[in-house]
Each structure stands twice: as structure tokens, then as C-alpha cells.
Amino acid sequence: MSRNVKQTSVRIATLAAETLHDSGASQVARRLAASALAQRGTGKQTGAVIEDVAAKVLASPHYAEETRELAASVLAQSNKSR
């Protein structure tokens, strides 16, 4: 099985933390933020379910730029063989 060793950057981790503290953030943004933070400084990679969520966010023009950034980061850390 292919393993992706990329980790969340400091900038994306900061954005993710801010998103989780923002009571007005969407549920999708909060899920992506939690996934990005879980991958900060660890060997964890994106799971299949959140990978699908992130792909849908990037395919839709209806999400905020910050949510799209989180989605891109999460997808960059997904399993490349999936």
C-alpha cells in the first residue's frame, strides 16, 4: 500500500485551528479542519470518507476560499493509490 508522508503546514494548521474556533464555520469546513490538524506532526493520512468530502468541496464553486484551502491540503495528504 502506498503511503503519503506529507504533513499539514503551519499556515494550514493555523487556518484549521481558527476554523474550529469559529462558531460560524460550516460543518464541512470544521470536518476538513479537524482532519488537517490530525495530520499535523503525525504520520496520519486522509481517510476515504473525508477524501470524498474534500473532492466535492473542490469541485463546487459554492464554498469559501478557506474551506477550499483546507480541502486541497487534506487531499494532498491522501493515499495516492486510492
C-alpha positions, 0 to 999 in steps of 0.5 A: 500500500502506498503511503503519503508522508506529507504533513499539514503546514503551519499556515494550514494548521493555523487556518484549521485551528481558527476554523474550529474556533469559529462558531460560524464555520460550516460543518464541512469546513470544521470536518476538513479542519479537524482532519488537517490538524490530525495530520499535523506532526503525525504520520496520519493520512486522509481517510476515504470518507473525508477524501470524498468530502474534500473532492466535492468541496473542490469541485463546487464553486459554492464554498469559501476560499478557506474551506477550499484551502483546507480541502486541497491540503487534506487531499494532498495528504491522501493515499495516492493509490486510492 
